[in-house]
Amino acid sequence: MSEVIVVATISPQEGKEAEVKEAILTAIDKVHGEPGCELYALHEAAVGTDFVMIEKWESADALKVHGGAPALAELGAAIGPLLAGPLDVKTFTAVPAGDANKGAL
């Protein structure tokens, strides 16, 4: 099976950015311990208030397990009421190119 890359954009309500960030940070260690998690990294927008989670899972099956894991359920419950809209979650497969250390996650 091939690895799966996930890009999830999280848009907090105005004034709720710190609460959303803290909830995500709390979930990260739990998610890092999930089977098949190769990358689960939070990024803040340089301009604006969005957060982006970049994820790498060893397989679609591992991502599916993550989708039903307690850490994600807890995170959803914590940030759901604090968001300006639904999460924007997209999945990808890598297209390696160039230097193997730089051309794919």
N, C-alpha and C positions, 0 to 999 in steps of 0.2 A: 504494500500500500504506500501511497505517496503522502508526504507531509502536507498539512493544510495550514495556510496563513490566514489569520483573521485580523481585520481592521475594524474596530468598533469605535464610533464617534459618540461621545457622551456630552450632551448639552444641558448644563444646569440652568435652573431658573436664576434670574438676576438676584444676587445676594446670597445664593445657596452654594456657591463654588467651593468654599472651604469645607462645608459639610459633605459634599459629594466627594471631594478629594480625600478626605479622611476615611470615608467608608470604603473607597476603592483601595486605599493603602492598607486598611485592615484586612481586606480580602486577599491581597497579593500573596502573602506567605502560605495561606491555605491552598490557593490555586497552584502555587509552585510545587506543592506536595502531591498534586493529583497525577495519576499515571498518565504518561504520554505528554505532559506539559514540557515543552522545550524552551518556550519563551512566553512571558506574560509581563509586558513592560508598559508602564504608564507614561504618557507624554502630555504636556500642557501646551496649549496654543500660545505662540509668541504674541499674537494679537487676538483679542477676543477672550472668550471664557470657556471654550470647548476643551475637552480632554480626548485623547485618542489612546486606545489600548491596542498595542500591536502584539499579536499572539502567534505562536507556532506550536502546532500539535503534531505528534508523530503520525497520526492517521485520522481519517474521518470518524472512525470508531472512538478514538480517544476524545475527540471534540464532542461527540454525541454524549459520552459519559460526563464530560465537563458540563454540558448543558443541563444535566439533571443532578449535578452534585450540590451538596449543602452550601458550599461557599458561594456559588452563583445565586442560589435561592436567597440566601441571607443578604447578599449584595443588592439584588433586585428589590427586596423588601425595604432595605435601608435608603436606596436612592430613588426609587420609583416616584414617590411624592415630591421629590426635589428637582425633577427634570422639566425642562421647557418643552420637551416633546419626546417621542419614542427614540430609543437607541437606533443608530444607523449601523448595522452589522453586515459586513461583506466578507465572503470567504474567497480565497485565491489558492492557486497552486503556483509554485515558483517556475520561472523561466530562466534558468541559470545562463549567464553570459559573462564573457570576459574572465577576470581573475576569480577563481573559485571562492576566495575569501571575501570578495566584495560584490560578486554578481548575484547573490541570493541570500536570503535570511537563513 
